[in-house]
């Protein structure tokens, strides 16, 4: 365990060439203060969490201290934002400090978000308000425990400075960790400039870093593309199975590693609605819950276009190969979604009518404005009501009688599935959380921190979400849907 300021950096992206980034130091801040450190993630990365919590560690997470081995840089990329093409974007408020290799041999980026202006800030201040930093910390760490591939929060600090977003807000910096920050938009940047030399370097780097099996293939780029498509299909299926709405699925926010990134205007649904949108800037509902799979498909088609020159020397054959790859997304996604939903319903072996059973349930949930999370937790309780975890969620939530015909169909269906009730219930509890980062709870923690510098509600919520599948009555308030006056209608990205 590294207990000094020498972190185990090994910075492969910094070795690719200056066309991929601008070397950029974080902008220092006045008076940084510790909010929280993820001890488990620090240990995984070989970093001493106690050092991160020290004055020197806080300075490191604030950008005031550059640890030995760090090579700070801001990466360049392009992207489609709400369908509109922007030929040059980049890390406008983030600095990649470097990479470390964890205890399992997996390479991770360490990045500061909210670390000041860069050449890609496009007139912005490069800073992050406290609220969005807390939201990203809460939601990304919760997503990790829920089994969703995601960037994570290693730590967060206050800056002792104000940022302006209509009014004065306290500033903060998030230390974010991901297997890489290489985006579809990174490929778009070089493809739009017809810089095939840079694209080849980037392809080789992504294959080595994320898809090493592709290097042994007769068609390495096609194998890499197939892998990216499969990971994104699986990722979005996980989002859909949890009622998660990303909010800003621009091509610059989709990683080649298959991880969720950018928790700005994200939210979990309370009552189920396929058309639900929370993002304050998504006026047309482009990134509504029900649109997430087709948007992912569209984004991947853009990536495929960027890779066409490398799929085959013959343009017609390259186009045919790319089309075949992208055409696989809908069925790959649907298979992953059904697999997730069957697990949520306690079914181990698929049957012909399962898709209809799932869709009929979702329609009932929509028609009755049923809480997404508690509906599936309630079903978990019903497998064996007498042994429901913590007494079950019935005191908090119950399905109306209109569900009874569907419940009879489901009970008949599970009676033919090869598992006993105890095993089935435990399996359902393991995939159907009772605690999620509900919007009103997240906003409650942000308000306490912003108005009173009180981080106790934030820390309590993070601790509860670390055990999302185990219900106890002591924390029942954190499982309840919002009261009408608590409902959050919009979320914001913080830029």
N, C-alpha and C positions, 0 to 999 in steps of 0.2 A: 504493500500500500504506500502510495506516494504521499509523504507528509510535508513536503517542501514545496517551494514555488516552481520546481522543475517538473512540469507535467510531461507525460510520455507522448509528446507530439511526434507524428510522422505524417507530413503534409503532402499527400500525393497530388491534390488538385493544384497546389502552388507550383508544382513542377511541370504543369502542362504547357505553360507559355502565357505571356502577358496579354494575348488577345482574349483570354477567358476572364480577365479580372483587372481591377486596378488595386494596386497595393495601397492600403488605407488603414491608418490607425483609428481606433475609436476616439471620439471627442470626449475629453475628461469632463467630470461633473463636480459640483461644488462639495457636496456633503453626503456621500452614499451611506445607506443604512440597510442592514440585512432584513429581508422579509422571511425567506425560507430557503432551505436546501433540501433536495431529495437525497437522503442518505443512501437508499438502495441503489439509485442510479449512479451516484458517486462511487460506491464500492464496485459496481459492475465495470466502471470505466477505469478503475485503478487509481482513483483520486481520493484523498483523505477528506471526508466531509467536514471534519473539525477544522482543517486548514481552510476550506471554503467559507466556514463560518467565522474565521479570524478576520482581523482588520485587513490583512494582506489579501485574503481570499475575497472579501467584500470589494476591495479595490479592483481585483481581477475581474469580478463579475460586473462591475460598473464601467470598466474600460479605463480606469485610472492607472492600472498596473499591467504591463505586458510580461507574461511569464516567459521564462527561457524556453526556446523551441517554438514559440508561437510565431506565425507569419501572417499577420492580419491582412485581409483583403476583402474587397467588395466585388461580387461576381456580376457579370453582365448577362442579360437575356432579353428576349422580346416576349410577345404574347398576344393572344386574343383576349380582350377584356370585355365581358358581356357581349361577345361576338364581334367587337370592333378591333381591328388590327392596330397594334402599337409596335413599331419597328425597333424601338430601343427602350427597354426597361432596365432593371438591375436592382441590386440591393440598395435601396434608397434610404433605409434606416436600419441596416444590419451590417455587421462585420463578421466574417468567418475568421475565427482565431486560429484554427488549425484542426487537425484530425488526431484521434487517439484510437488505439486498438484495444478492445475490451477483453475481459478474461476468457471469452469464447473465441477470440480471434477475429471478431467482427469490427470493421472500421466504422468510426462515427465522427461526424463533424461536431465541433463546438462553436456555436455562433452567438453573438450578442445581438439582441433585437431591441432597438431604441437607443442605439449607440451614437447617434449624431449624423450630420450631413455627410454624404458621399457624392461623387460625381454623377450618381444616378438619382439624386433626390428630387429632381424636377421641381425645384422651388420649395420643397417641403423642408421642415426643420430637422428631419431625421430622428425625432424623438418619439417616445411612446408614453401616453398617459398611463397612470397607475391602473385604471379600470381594465383596459384591454390586456395588460400584462397579467393581472390576477385571473381574468377569464381564461386566457390561454393556459396558464399554469393549472387551474382547476380542471378544465375540460381535457387537455392533452393527457394529464396524469390519470384521469378517470378513464379515458379511452384505452390507455395502455392496460389497465387492470381488466377492462371489459374484453380484452383480446383483440383489439383493433390495431393493425399496424399504424404507427403514429410517430411523429416527432414528440420529444418529451421535454420537460422542464427540469433542468439540473438545479437551477436556483433563480431567485429574483431579488432585486434590491431597489430601494428608492434612491432618487438622485439628489434630493434636497433642492430641486429646482422646479419651476413651474413650466408647463407647456400650455399653449393656447389652442383651444378647440371650441371657438365660440365664446369661451370664458377661460378663466385660469383653472388648470387641473394639476395635481401633483404628478411629477414624472417618475418613471421607473424603467428599469432595464431587465429583460428576461434573458437568461442563459439557456439557449435552446440546443437540443441534441437531436440529430437525425443521421441515418446511415449515409445520406448525402443530401445536398440541396440542388441537385441537378434536375432541371425541370423540362417539360416538353418545350417551354419557351426558350430554354438554352439551345436546343436543337434548331428551333425556328430562327433564332438570331443569326446563326451561321448559314442556314439554308437560304434565308432571304437575301443574303449577300453572296450566294453561290460560292462560299468558301469551303470547298470540299476537303481541303487539307485540314482545316480546323475540325470539320465534321468527322473526318476519319480518326483524328486524335481523340475526339470526344467519344466516339463509338467504342474504340479500343479501351478507353478508360472505363466506360460503363460496363462493358462485357467483363473486364477483369475484376471490377469492384462488386457488381451485382449479379451478373449472369455468367459465371466462369464456365459453366457447362457448354455455353454457346461456342466457346473457342475450339471445342472438339467437333463441332458440327460441320457438315459440308457447306452449309449456308449460315455462317455465324450471325450476320445481321438479321436475317429472317428469324432465327432462333431467339435472338435477343428480343426482337419485336413481339414474337409470340409470348415470350415470358412477361414483357411489360403489360401486354393486353390481358393476360391471365391474372396477373397481380391486381390490376385495376378493377377487373370484373369482380374478383373476390373482395376487394376493399369496399367497393360501393355496395355490394350485397350485404356486407357487415353493417355499413351505415344504415341501410334500409331496414335491417332486422332489429335495429335499436331505436328507430325513429329519429335518427340524427340528420340534421340539415346543415351542410357545410356552409352554404351561403354565398360563396364567391369562387365557383369552380372555373376560374379563368385558366388558360393553358399554362400561365406562369405559376399556378398554384398546384400543379399536378407533378409529382416527383416520379422519376424513373425507377426509384427504389420501391415504389408501391406503398409509401407511407402517407398518412394524412398530414397535411401541413396547412398553416395559416388559419388560426382559430379566431379570426376577427368577428364577423357577424354570424358566427355559428350558433346553433341552438338545438336542444332536444325538444321534440314535440311533447305537449301534454296530451290534449285530445287528438285523436287521429284524423288527419286531413291531408290527402295527397297533394292538394294545392297550396299547402302551408308555406309561407315565406316570412322570414323574420328580418332579413337584411334591409336596412334603411335605404340602401342604394339600388336594390333590385326591384325597380318600379314595375317591370313587366312580368315578374315571376319567372324569369329565365331559369333560375336555380332553385325552384320550388322542390319540395321533397320528391314528388312524382316525376320530375324532370331529370333527376340526378343520373339515372342509368343512360338515357339517350344523350345527355350532355357529355358524359364520360366517353361514350361511343364517338361523338363528334370530335372531341379533343384528341382522341387516339387516331382518328383519321387524319388530323393535321400532323401529328407526329409521323404517321406513315408517309405522308407526302414529303416530309423533310428527309426521309430515309430512302426514297425511291432510287436515287442514283447508285446506292450501295446494295440494292436487292438483286440487281442483275444488270449486266452491261447492255443488254437488249432492252430498250425502253418499254416495249410491249410486254415482255416477260416480267420486267420489274413491276409494271402496273398490275399485271395479273397476280403476281405474288403478294403485293401489298393489299390488293382487294381481297384476296383469300384470307389474309391475316386479319384484316379488320372485320370481315364478314363473320368471323368466329365469335366476336364479342357478344352479340345478343344471346346466343345459346349458352356460352360460357357463363355469362352473368346470370341467366335464368336458372341454370343448374345450381350455381352457388347460392342464389337466393332461396330456392326451394329447399336446398340442404339445410340452410340456416333456419328456415321457418319450420321444417319438420322437427329439428332438434328442439325448437321452442315449444312445439306441441307434443313433445315426448315420444316421437315416432322414430324408430330405428331403421326400419325397412320401408322403402317407398312403395306406393300402390298407385294404380291408374288414376284414381279420383282425387289424389292429394292436392293437385294444383287447384281444383275446384273448391275443395274444403278450405284451403288457405284464402282464396279470393272471396269466398262467401263470408268468412270471418272478418276480413278487412272491410268488406262492404257494411256489415253490421256495425263494426266499430265506427266507421265514418257516419253512418246514419244516426247512430246514438251518441255521437261525440264522446266515445269511450276513451279513457286515458290509455295511451299506447302501452306504457310500461306496466301499469297495474293490471291491465287485462291479462297479460301473459303470466304475471305472477299469481293472479287469482286462479288461472287454469292450473298452475303448478300445485297450488293448495288443494284443488279439487280431486287430484289423483288419489290422495289419501287424506281427507280432511282431519281425521283424528290425530295425524302426526304432522300437521302443517307446521312449517318452521316458525318458531316464535308465536304460535297461535294463529298464524296466517294474517292476510291483509283484509279479511272480511270486515273488521271494524272501520277500516279506512275506505273500502271500495267493494262494491258488489255489482255484478252484471244484472241488467234488467231482464224481465221475463221474456222479452223478445228474442233473447239469445237461446232460450230453452231448446227449440228444435235443433239448432246447430250443436248445442252441447250434447244432445242425445246422439247425433251423428258422430261427433268426436269420440264419445265414450264407446260407441260401437266399434269405431275404427281402432282405438288403442287396445280393445279387447282381443284383437287379432294380431297384435304386435308382440314379438317374442321377448318381453321383459316383465318381471313382476312389478307390482305397484311401488314398492319401496325403492327399487332401483330406478324406475321411471321418474319418480318424484325427485330423487336426488339429482338425476341427470337434468331435469327441467330447472331445478333451482340453480344449477351450475351455469345455465345460459340465459336465465331470465332475471335480470337484476331487480332489486327492489329500490335501490338508491341510485339515482342518476343526477347529473348536474342540472337540476331544474332551473329554468331561467330566473324565477323569482328568488331562489336561494343564492344564485350567483350575484344578482343585482343587490341583494341584501348585504352580502359580504363586501361588495365594492363600495356601497354607500357608507358602511361603517369605517372602511379604510380611508376613503376620500375625505369624509367629513370630520372624523375624530381620530384618524391615525390608529384605529383599533383593528388589529389583525387577528384577534381571537376568533371572530366568526369565520374568517378565511381559513385559519388553521384547523378549526373544528370541522368545517365542511370537507377539506382535503382529507382529513383523517377518516371521516365517515365513508367517503367515496373510495377509500383504499380497500374497503370490504363491502362491495356493492351487492353481493349475493346473500349475505347473512342478515336476516331481519331481527331486530330487537325492538321492543315497545319503547324503550328509553329514547330511541332516535326516531320515533314514528313521525314526528313533524317533518323530517327530511324526506319521507316517502310520500307525503300527501301532495296531491295536485294543488295548484294555487287557488286561493279564494278569488272571487271576481275582481276585487280591488288589487290583487297581487299580480294579475296576469300581465306578462310582458309582451307587448305587441311588436316591438322593434329592437334590433341589436345593431351595434355600430362597430366599424373596423378600427377606429382610433387614429386614422391618418388625417 
